[in-house]
Amino acid sequence: MFKESKRTVSAETVIGLGTHVEGKLVSENGIRIEGEFRGDIDCKGDVIIGEYGVARCGIIARDLTISGRVYGDIVVKGKMTITASGQLHGNVLAHAMLIQDGAIYNGSCRMERAAEPRTRQLQDSAEPAAGQSQLPLQAKDAPAASTGVAAAAKEKARQAG
């Protein structure tokens, strides 16, 4: 009579206003903090620090939105946003960052993009096949390269006079 369907909506973990939590929080889904949290957060989903939320911790997350106060170092695989009411006191490693007018940010920031999968494929396909010489390209082609450089130098000298 009733079909069981797969749930695509992930439940969020909420630390409500007036709640104080200490420890390590590990989550596959999103986390929202409206109260106070001390410790470490490791989240594969999004983390939201609400307007009255205070996080005194290191945070690892996919995306992070700060509307309250955060004291600690941040690692974000996606985008970090500090809203106009937000404060961040700590260092950041993120792929993208948005700081709205009125926000407070004290710390250093490093932005990195993930390595593209094509780079990995090119390196794998560049390996020599079995039986081929594994000498570096420069060593195999050294005579040709040096004669090319010498010829270019002679041509420049001839043109100069």
Secondary structure, 3 states (H helix, E strand, C coil): CCCCCCCCCCCCEEECCCCEEEEEEEECCCEEECCEEEEEEEECCEEEECCCCEEEEEEEECEEEECCEEECCEEECCEEEECCCCEEECCEEECEEEECCCCEEECCEEECCCCCHHHHHHHHHCCCCCCCCCCCHHHHCHHHHHHHHHHHHHHHHHHHC
